[in-house]
Amino acid sequence: MPRSVNSVASKARRKKILKAAKGYFGRRKNVHTVAKNAVEKGLQYAYRDRKNKKRNFRALWIQRINAGARLYGMSYSQFMGKIKSNEIQLNRKVLADLAMNHPNTFKAIVDRIK
């Protein structure tokens, strides 16, 4: 009995990989074996960087809050300590946005906690 090969499924698998490699440079976009490695590596980077993005944004928010607080003679740690002790329920994302885009509102918060 001859060997049965499901070429429809094989072609679909290869097509899926090549579609994911669209826009890559050189053989990475049109040679299946090279494209497969490139796509797998890209997925690893995507998984890793979904985690790193959260870290990077938190660090950015802290830098912005620190810069805003130093305009009024406070360090970041003093500012956040007083925010917590005065029970102001604003997270770092919101505080950073206020420090950058709404300095008058940020100043009102600083005046309230001093």
URBELVEN-V464695 format. One record per backbone hydrogen bond with DSSP energy under -1.0 kcal/mol. CO is the residue of the C=O (numbers start at 1). NH is the residue of the N-H. If there is no record, write none. Layout:
co=CO nh=NH
co=CO nh=NH
//
This chain:
co=5 nh=7
co=6 nh=10
co=7 nh=11
co=8 nh=12
co=9 nh=13
co=10 nh=14
co=11 nh=15
co=12 nh=16
co=13 nh=17
co=14 nh=18
co=15 nh=19
co=16 nh=20
co=17 nh=21
co=19 nh=22
co=21 nh=24
co=25 nh=28
co=26 nh=29
co=27 nh=31
co=31 nh=35
co=32 nh=36
co=33 nh=37
co=34 nh=38
co=35 nh=39
co=36 nh=40
co=37 nh=41
co=38 nh=42
co=39 nh=43
co=40 nh=44
co=41 nh=45
co=42 nh=46
co=43 nh=47
co=44 nh=48
co=45 nh=49
co=46 nh=50
co=48 nh=52
co=49 nh=53
co=51 nh=55
co=52 nh=56
co=53 nh=57
co=54 nh=58
co=55 nh=59
co=56 nh=60
co=57 nh=61
co=58 nh=62
co=59 nh=63
co=60 nh=64
co=61 nh=65
co=62 nh=66
co=63 nh=67
co=64 nh=68
co=65 nh=69
co=66 nh=70
co=69 nh=72
co=69 nh=74
co=70 nh=73
co=75 nh=79
co=76 nh=80
co=77 nh=81
co=78 nh=82
co=79 nh=83
co=80 nh=84
co=81 nh=85
co=82 nh=86
co=83 nh=88
co=84 nh=87
co=88 nh=90
co=91 nh=95
co=92 nh=96
co=93 nh=97
co=94 nh=98
co=95 nh=99
co=96 nh=100
co=97 nh=101
co=98 nh=102
co=102 nh=106
co=103 nh=107
co=104 nh=108
co=105 nh=109
co=106 nh=110
co=107 nh=111
co=108 nh=112
co=109 nh=113
co=110 nh=114
//
